[in-house]
Amino acid sequence: METPTFDRLDGLSLGATILLLVFAYVVYPDPLVKFTAWLIILTIYMTWFCYFGVKWLYDVYL
């Protein structure tokens, strides 16, 4: 079983993570904003991890 190819949702999750980090550390560097950004990034990561795992294990492309 080989690793599935990356698609637009993979890129979207990576782009959203980068944008959140830039906003939290460059645009508005407040501790509450940083904490909130990291919680949202954790949510994005866990959702992406489940999506990628389903693609890999079941060979399903949504």
DSSP file (Angstrom, degrees, kcal/mol; ACC not computed):
  #  RESIDUE AA STRUCTURE BP1 BP2  ACC     N-H-->O    O-->H-N    N-H-->O    O-->H-N    TCO  KAPPA ALPHA  PHI   PSI    X-CA   Y-CA   Z-CA
    1    1 A M              0   0    0      0, 0.0     2,-0.2     0, 0.0    55,-0.0   0.000 360.0 360.0 360.0 123.8    0.0    0.0    0.0
    2    2 A E        -     0   0    0      1,-0.1     0, 0.0    54,-0.1     0, 0.0  -0.581 360.0 -89.6-100.0 161.8    1.6    3.3   -1.1
    3    3 A T        -     0   0    0     -2,-0.2    -1,-0.1     1,-0.1    53,-0.0  -0.460  47.4-116.5 -67.8 134.2    1.2    6.8    0.2
    4    4 A P        -     0   0    0      0, 0.0    -1,-0.1     0, 0.0     2,-0.1  -0.312  32.8-101.5 -69.9 157.0   -1.7    8.7   -1.4
    5    5 A T        -     0   0    0      1,-0.1     2,-0.2    -2,-0.0     0, 0.0  -0.392  38.6-102.6 -75.2 155.9   -1.0   11.8   -3.4
    6    6 A F        -     0   0    0     -2,-0.1     2,-0.2     4,-0.0    -1,-0.1  -0.555  43.2-175.2 -78.4 143.1   -1.5   15.2   -2.0
    7    7 A D     >  -     0   0    0     -2,-0.2     4,-1.7     0, 0.0     3,-0.4  -0.539  44.0 -74.3-126.2-166.6   -4.6   17.0   -3.1
    8    8 A R  H  > S+     0   0    0      1,-0.2     4,-2.2     2,-0.2     5,-0.1   0.804 125.4  56.1 -67.7 -30.2   -6.2   20.4   -2.7
    9    9 A L  H  > S+     0   0    0      2,-0.2     4,-2.0     1,-0.2    -1,-0.2   0.839 105.3  52.7 -71.2 -31.5   -7.4   19.8    0.9
   10   10 A D  H  > S+     0   0    0     -3,-0.4     4,-1.9     2,-0.2    -2,-0.2   0.928 112.5  44.7 -65.1 -44.7   -3.9   18.9    2.0
   11   11 A G  H  X S+     0   0    0     -4,-1.7     4,-2.7     1,-0.2    -2,-0.2   0.864 110.7  54.8 -66.5 -36.2   -2.7   22.2    0.5
   12   12 A L  H  X S+     0   0    0     -4,-2.2     4,-2.5     2,-0.2    -1,-0.2   0.904 108.4  48.0 -64.5 -41.8   -5.6   24.1    2.1
   13   13 A S  H  X S+     0   0    0     -4,-2.0     4,-1.9     2,-0.2    -1,-0.2   0.900 113.7  47.1 -67.1 -39.6   -4.8   22.8    5.5
   14   14 A L  H  X S+     0   0    0     -4,-1.9     4,-2.2     2,-0.2    -2,-0.2   0.919 113.5  48.3 -66.4 -43.1   -1.1   23.7    5.1
   15   15 A G  H  X S+     0   0    0     -4,-2.7     4,-2.5     1,-0.2    -2,-0.2   0.902 110.8  50.3 -64.1 -41.9   -2.0   27.2    3.8
   16   16 A A  H  X S+     0   0    0     -4,-2.5     4,-2.3     1,-0.2    -1,-0.2   0.885 110.2  51.2 -64.5 -37.9   -4.5   27.8    6.6
   17   17 A T  H  X S+     0   0    0     -4,-1.9     4,-2.2     2,-0.2    -2,-0.2   0.928 111.1  47.1 -64.2 -45.2   -1.8   26.8    9.2
   18   18 A I  H  X S+     0   0    0     -4,-2.2     4,-2.4     1,-0.2    -2,-0.2   0.914 112.3  50.2 -63.8 -42.7    0.8   29.1    7.7
   19   19 A L  H  X S+     0   0    0     -4,-2.5     4,-2.5     1,-0.2    -1,-0.2   0.901 110.0  50.3 -63.4 -40.7   -1.7   32.0    7.6
   20   20 A L  H  X S+     0   0    0     -4,-2.3     4,-2.6     2,-0.2    -1,-0.2   0.909 111.2  48.5 -63.7 -41.4   -2.7   31.5   11.2
   21   21 A L  H  X S+     0   0    0     -4,-2.2     4,-2.1     2,-0.2     5,-0.3   0.902 111.6  49.1 -66.8 -40.1    0.9   31.5   12.3
   22   22 A V  H  X>S+     0   0    0     -4,-2.4     4,-2.3     2,-0.2     5,-1.6   0.923 113.7  46.9 -64.0 -43.3    1.7   34.7   10.4
   23   23 A F  I  <>S+     0   0    0     -4,-2.5     5,-2.7     3,-0.2    -2,-0.2   0.926 115.7  44.8 -63.3 -44.1   -1.4   36.4   11.8
   24   24 A A  I  <5S+     0   0    0     -4,-2.6     6,-0.2    -5,-0.2    -1,-0.2   0.799 125.6  29.0 -74.0 -29.1   -0.6   35.3   15.4
   25   25 A Y  I  <5S+     0   0    0     -4,-2.1    -2,-0.2    -5,-0.2    -1,-0.2   0.641 133.7  22.4-108.1 -17.2    3.1   36.1   15.4
   26   26 A V  I  <5S+     0   0    0     -4,-2.3    -3,-0.2    -5,-0.3    -2,-0.1   0.771 125.7  35.9-114.9 -50.7    3.5   39.0   12.9
   27   27 A V  I   <S+     0   0    0     -5,-1.6    -3,-0.2     1,-0.2    -4,-0.2   0.947 135.6   6.2 -76.1 -50.0    0.2   40.8   12.5
   28   28 A Y      < -     0   0    0     -5,-2.7     2,-2.2    -6,-0.2    -1,-0.2  -0.646  68.7-173.5-137.8  76.3   -1.3   40.7   16.0
   29   29 A P        +     0   0    0      0, 0.0    -4,-0.1     0, 0.0    -5,-0.1  -0.423  30.3 141.0 -80.1  73.1    1.2   39.1   18.5
   30   30 A D     >  -     0   0    0     -2,-2.2     4,-2.5    -6,-0.2     5,-0.2  -0.881  58.2-125.2-108.4 143.3   -0.9   38.9   21.6
   31   31 A P  H  > S+     0   0    0      0, 0.0     4,-2.4     0, 0.0     5,-0.2   0.874 111.5  50.9 -58.1 -37.6   -0.7   35.8   23.9
   32   32 A L  H  > S+     0   0    0      2,-0.2     4,-2.3     1,-0.2     5,-0.2   0.894 110.7  48.6 -67.0 -38.1   -4.4   35.1   23.7
   33   33 A V  H  > S+     0   0    0      2,-0.2     4,-2.5     1,-0.2    -1,-0.2   0.897 111.3  50.4 -67.4 -40.3   -4.3   35.3   19.9
   34   34 A K  H  X S+     0   0    0     -4,-2.5     4,-2.2     2,-0.2    -2,-0.2   0.929 111.7  47.6 -62.8 -45.0   -1.3   32.9   19.8
   35   35 A F  H  X S+     0   0    0     -4,-2.4     4,-1.9     1,-0.2    -2,-0.2   0.919 113.3  47.7 -62.7 -44.1   -3.0   30.4   22.1
   36   36 A T  H  X S+     0   0    0     -4,-2.3     4,-2.3     1,-0.2    -1,-0.2   0.898 110.0  53.1 -64.1 -40.4   -6.2   30.5   20.0
   37   37 A A  H  X S+     0   0    0     -4,-2.5     4,-2.5     1,-0.2    -1,-0.2   0.912 108.7  49.7 -61.6 -42.1   -4.2   30.1   16.8
   38   38 A W  H  X S+     0   0    0     -4,-2.2     4,-2.2     2,-0.2    -1,-0.2   0.855 109.2  51.8 -67.8 -33.3   -2.5   27.0   18.2
   39   39 A L  H  X S+     0   0    0     -4,-1.9     4,-1.9     2,-0.2    -1,-0.2   0.910 111.6  46.7 -66.6 -40.7   -5.8   25.5   19.2
   40   40 A I  H  X S+     0   0    0     -4,-2.3     4,-2.6     2,-0.2    -2,-0.2   0.903 111.4  51.8 -66.5 -40.0   -7.2   26.1   15.7
   41   41 A I  H  X S+     0   0    0     -4,-2.5     4,-2.8     1,-0.2    -2,-0.2   0.892 107.9  52.2 -63.5 -39.2   -4.0   24.6   14.2
   42   42 A L  H  X S+     0   0    0     -4,-2.2     4,-2.5     2,-0.2    -1,-0.2   0.909 110.2  48.7 -61.7 -41.5   -4.4   21.5   16.4
   43   43 A T  H  X S+     0   0    0     -4,-1.9     4,-2.2     2,-0.2    -2,-0.2   0.916 112.1  48.3 -64.0 -43.9   -8.0   21.1   15.2
   44   44 A I  H  X S+     0   0    0     -4,-2.6     4,-2.7     1,-0.2    -2,-0.2   0.924 112.3  49.8 -61.5 -44.3   -6.9   21.5   11.6
   45   45 A Y  H  X S+     0   0    0     -4,-2.8     4,-2.8     1,-0.2    -2,-0.2   0.921 111.2  47.3 -62.5 -44.8   -4.1   18.9   12.1
   46   46 A M  H  X S+     0   0    0     -4,-2.5     4,-1.9     2,-0.2    -1,-0.2   0.891 113.8  47.9 -66.5 -38.1   -6.4   16.3   13.7
   47   47 A T  H  X S+     0   0    0     -4,-2.2     4,-2.3     2,-0.2    -1,-0.2   0.927 113.9  46.9 -65.8 -44.3   -9.0   16.7   11.0
   48   48 A W  H  X S+     0   0    0     -4,-2.7     4,-3.1     1,-0.2     5,-0.3   0.904 109.1  55.1 -63.8 -41.1   -6.3   16.4    8.3
   49   49 A F  H  X S+     0   0    0     -4,-2.8     4,-2.2     1,-0.2    -1,-0.2   0.905 110.3  45.2 -60.3 -42.9   -4.8   13.4   10.0
   50   50 A C  H  X S+     0   0    0     -4,-1.9     4,-2.2     2,-0.2    -1,-0.2   0.921 114.3  49.1 -66.0 -43.6   -8.1   11.6   10.0
   51   51 A Y  H  X S+     0   0    0     -4,-2.3     4,-2.1     1,-0.2    -2,-0.2   0.927 113.6  45.5 -61.4 -46.2   -8.8   12.5    6.4
   52   52 A F  H  X S+     0   0    0     -4,-3.1     4,-2.3     1,-0.2    -1,-0.2   0.876 111.3  53.4 -66.6 -37.8   -5.3   11.4    5.2
   53   53 A G  H  X S+     0   0    0     -4,-2.2     4,-3.0    -5,-0.3     5,-0.3   0.894 108.4  49.1 -64.2 -39.9   -5.6    8.2    7.2
   54   54 A V  H  X S+     0   0    0     -4,-2.2     4,-2.2     2,-0.2     6,-0.7   0.915 111.8  49.5 -65.6 -42.1   -8.9    7.3    5.5
   55   55 A K  H  X S+     0   0    0     -4,-2.1     4,-0.9    -5,-0.2    -2,-0.2   0.910 116.2  43.4 -60.7 -40.8   -7.4    8.1    2.1
   56   56 A W  H  < S+     0   0    0     -4,-2.3    -2,-0.2     2,-0.2    -1,-0.2   0.938 120.1  37.4 -73.5 -47.7   -4.4    5.9    2.9
   57   57 A L  H  < S+     0   0    0     -4,-3.0    -3,-0.2     1,-0.2    -2,-0.2   0.886 130.2  27.1 -75.4 -38.6   -6.1    2.9    4.5
   58   58 A Y  H  < S-     0   0    0     -4,-2.2    -1,-0.2    -5,-0.3    -3,-0.2   0.443  94.8-128.5-107.6  -0.7   -9.3    2.7    2.4
   59   59 A D     <  +     0   0    0     -4,-0.9     2,-0.5    -5,-0.3    -4,-0.2   0.890  57.6 147.8  54.7  43.3   -8.0    4.2   -0.9
   60   60 A V        -     0   0    0     -6,-0.7     2,-0.6    -5,-0.1    -1,-0.2  -0.934  35.3-160.6-112.4 128.6  -11.0    6.6   -0.9
   61   61 A Y              0   0    0     -2,-0.5    -6,-0.0     1,-0.1     0, 0.0  -0.934 360.0 360.0-111.5 113.9  -10.7   10.0   -2.4
   62   62 A L              0   0    0     -2,-0.6    -1,-0.1   -11,-0.1   -11,-0.0   0.450 360.0 360.0 -85.5 360.0  -13.4   12.4   -1.2
